[in-house]
Amino acid sequence: MREVGIFQFKLSSDYIDFTGTTPMFTLAGIAMQCAGENARENGFGIDDLIKKGATWVLSRMDINMTTLPKLYESISVHTWVADNNDLISERKVTFYDSNENLIGTASTMWVLLDISTRKALPLSTLPIILDVAQGDRGMDIPLAERVRCNDTKEIQTRTVKYSDLDVNNHVTSTKYIEWVYDTIDLEVIKDNDFKSLLVNYQNEVRFGETVSIRQSPTKPFHFDIYSQEGIITTKIRLA
């Protein structure tokens, strides 16, 4: 058992965008990869859960960086289960540069999902996770909160393709963030140097569905992603 997972990354060109830094959707992917690996180290990874008819899905993610890592820089990522309640497992993530300086934090909230019913399962059905909660480990990382903005207008539609899907056969968490980045002008991305990302995942989207991406008219950027039935699937704040 490895209660705190520590993972090393050297950021090659496939991690970097045209600004020469790591965008927030890539950092989200790194955080999720480390969360998954640490879950496996402790016996409750997705591969273990699928055998039992269950899986993990991300409910909320809040990432805040002070510095965006650059091309070929090395970073280390630490992650651990901080707390559990009936339905939510809270996991913290910290990012460090090569000199072990803290450069970012993340709070994530995970739900245990029944693959057949697509309904949340109580964490008591997975007793092993209840024994590994570590608290905040001296780090001041607030819980991921709700994205609060309803003043959004449609700016783009998108149809879900094969490359958008993950092992759970729905749109993978980072794709929603990539989608909203794709709606922003390159000069805006260059000028804003986004370092804060808050995402609420509310309903899953499946292959072949068409979604409506809606954006607020003022900063910070808020996005709502609606299903073709008009159901909110994802809310995102980017700053």
HELIX and SHEET records of a PDB file:
HELIX    1   1 SER A   13  TYR A   15  5                                   3    
HELIX    2   2 MET A   24  GLU A   41  1                                  18    
HELIX    3   3 ILE A   46  ILE A   50  1                                   5    
HELIX    4   4 LEU A  123  THR A  125  5                                   3    
HELIX    5   5 PRO A  127  ASP A  131  5                                   5    
HELIX    6   6 TYR A  162  ASP A  164  5                                   3    
HELIX    7   7 SER A  173  TYR A  181  1                                   9    
HELIX    8   8 LEU A  186  ASN A  192  1                                   7    
SHEET    1   A10 GLY A   5  LYS A  10  0                                        
SHEET    2   A10 SER A  74  ASN A  84 -1                                        
SHEET    3   A10 ILE A  88  TYR A  96 -1                                        
SHEET    4   A10 LEU A 102  ASP A 114 -1                                        
SHEET    5   A10 ALA A  54  MET A  65 -1                                        
SHEET    6   A10 SER A 196  TYR A 201 -1                                        
SHEET    7   A10 ILE A 232  LEU A 238 -1                                        
SHEET    8   A10 PHE A 221  TYR A 226 -1                                        
SHEET    9   A10 THR A 210  GLN A 215 -1                                        
SHEET   10   A10 LYS A 153  THR A 159 -1                                        
END                                                                             
